[in-house]
Amino acid sequence: MFLARILSLWAVVTVVASQEMPSCAASCMEKGIVDSSCSPTDTRCICEDPALLENISGCILGACTVKEALTSQNASNTMCGVEPRDISHITPIVTSVFMSLAIAATVVRCWESRRHFGPEDVFAILALVWHHGYGKDIWTLPFDNITRIVKFTWILQLCYTPALASTKMAFLCLYLRLFPSEGIRRANWVLIAINIVYFFVFTFGIAFNCLPVTYIWNKWHGEAKGSCLNFNIFGICNAAVNIALDLAVIGLPLHKIAGLSVSWSRKIMLLWMFGLGFFITIVSILRLRVVITYGTTTNATYDTVPTSYWSIIECFTGIVCINLPPIRRLYRKIAHLCFGSPYTEEEQLYRDITPGRSSSRRRRRRSPLELSVLGTIDTTIRRESPDRDTEYLKRPAARER
């Protein structure tokens, strides 16, 4: 019996030595194999016995350091012929596609807004700047790479909340220009205040989630000392508040748009442009589903990839959404130049004076709603009483005589 045990131990040591497995893991494997029905040299039996592998893994987690456990996981996977998983291409592709769209949309906005630049344009640009901008199994990576990935992820998280807050602020500043109604303006200012609080609270929480700050990217190996908040709960709260703000910001003007005296085709177009923001909310919900696993994963460099690309899609889609009105204006210009579509003097939306008027006429200012969204109808907003705004919309005459 003693000789058999010595031979078993020798076989295990021979197998694990060839895979550069730490001694603590080798001891756990030897104990697990002795208590199982597998032979120490029967690699196939060991690799295909879930109960045995679970016992060995539990022992390793208790007896080895994090680095030793990762090394042993990589060695055992190699011994069992498990192909390394690699989805590191997904995040760069998603980033490239959506960032290109966001940059193009922002460039169009800057070009089209150069004559009437407003605060919403500033926040649209900030949203892009903040969000400039991995998935292999963590045990296949060099330890220094893991530290760099965690640090880089933390930096991107610092940019994530400002990017979202800037996108929402662009929408809210646009609403201040479009809708003079006291009720909607009060609600708008409340949302602006909440958005500012959201920005500072969650940006500060991400920045100082751990003390000292260096513990954020050094705690993974268990060799550094520090303390942290429960980042899983913090991330879920961040996502939940963000979703609630998305719904409030996108839903705020919908009843006003639905009540405009325009054709259903134009009304549907307006509702679609603002309603596209609900897609961002759907993305936020999908991201929340994967954020829940963030604080419990033992394979962060692989399991958190969906969190990364959903965050990227969420931010850049929001940037594209706030730039849709200038994109539509550019499209009408291009359509007019290429196809000779009707483009009357009354549709010159970038001037405060309607061309073709006699010098004795007064200058007629275009409303922000016309400048930013409709572009094909003449909108006048006036206040009849302190509590009510009446909007008169009519199609422009073909030519004033």
Secondary structure as UniProt FT lines:
FT   HELIX           2..18
FT   TURN            19..20
FT   HELIX           23..34
FT   TURN            40..41
FT   HELIX           43..47
FT   HELIX           50..63
FT   HELIX           66..79
FT   TURN            80..81
FT   TURN            88..89
FT   HELIX           90..112
FT   TURN            113..115
FT   HELIX           119..130
FT   HELIX           138..140
FT   HELIX           143..178
FT   HELIX           182..207
FT   STRAND          210..211
FT   TURN            213..214
FT   HELIX           215..218
FT   HELIX           219..221
FT   STRAND          227..228
FT   HELIX           231..251
FT   TURN            252..253
FT   HELIX           254..258
FT   HELIX           264..275
FT   HELIX           277..291
FT   TURN            292..296
FT   HELIX           300..303
FT   HELIX           305..322
FT   HELIX           324..339
FT   HELIX           345..347
FT   TURN            349..350
FT   TURN            355..356
FT   TURN            359..360
FT   HELIX           368..369
FT   HELIX           370..374
FT   STRAND          378..385
FT   TURN            386..387
FT   STRAND          388..394
//
